């Protein structure tokens, strides 16, 4: 269940750093090279990626990403090098001394079996925790400045383009190349730590997608360097019953036009809009953003470089999360900033007949889904968008987790 200290997965800041990046990069480097830069012989050594849990003398305990903890002996002469996030060549990695290692450091340990089942390190590649945190912050800021996200409305595999609806009145064309990096959220998860390497072929109409890259001068296109996407279910409707004993609610889904059982677990995030904020979002859906200062129609207005689409702080403004390339179009509220201040609630705060919007897993054979994020207090929004489609597009970006950030933004 959501708690005050849990991060709400509404961040637009996709960052390709953090624990996942560190592990992936370390694995890539060590698989490609031996300490002298030559090709390694698969099967001659074990490789484990994880975080240093503790160190005592020449013995360290590694908490592996796979789960188990491994006790490793580090004999004198073991090569230990420090790899900066983004660095890919061990030949340029500076050496480290064993006492410089600290709990929390990310590392890949190449080892050989010793006597009596012991594990002996032959090479240790380290990413210092502080280096990873610095890279996270840098990438977070870059995603805020050069990122965008929404619902996939069209795909042209031959051209390598993806049309993304950022909100009901605003779309952008994401252009990909052979150098674009693709990631795919795992089924039932918006955690970047669960994401896997993907391809453009996996992306489908209706998916939620985020991309980072440079925008064209008119803001209509984005040349993507990284793309992450996933398939989730959007539910908009009202609660018909609450089953507190089983951490579940039943809601009448306006989109599917049927009832659905929604379960909650420890990772589910719950928030509730204040009435004033809900009214402001409803105003946007009713066409309030069609008129901007001076009476200029905004309906046909495309995203300018720096325009912040609804539900996405990553494309606009010059403040935190803003884009210095251009101003926010008048009349286009920064919904991401608004949503970031929504207070967390619990299942006990929900009541029968409350209007809710939910992003959930696709569901099991019985149709039961697990909530990823739930937003309450949305009555005015659903009134402004009776079929729920406009509301779903408006909130297309608030549910996706930030890579590395949720530790996993995330």
Secondary structure, DSSP 8 states (H G I E B T S, - for coil): ---TTS--TT-----S-SHHHHHHHHHHHHHH--TTSS---TTSSEEEEEEEEEEETTEEEEEETTS-EEEEE--TT-EEEE--TT---GGG-EE--GGG--TT-EEEEEEEE-GGG-EEEEEEEEE-HHHHHHHHHHHHHHHHHHEEEEEEEEEETTTTEEEEEEETTEEEEEE--TT-EEEE--TT---GGG-EE--GGG--TT-EEEEEEEE-TTSSEEEEEEEEEE--EEEEEEEEEEEGGGTEEEEEETTTTEEEEEE--TT-EEEE--HHHHHHHHHHHTTGGGB-GGG-B-TT----TT---TT-GGGS-SSTT--TTS---TT---HHHHHTT--B--GGG--TT-EEEEEE----TTS-EEEEEEEE--HHHHHHSTTSHHHHHHTSSTT---TTTT----
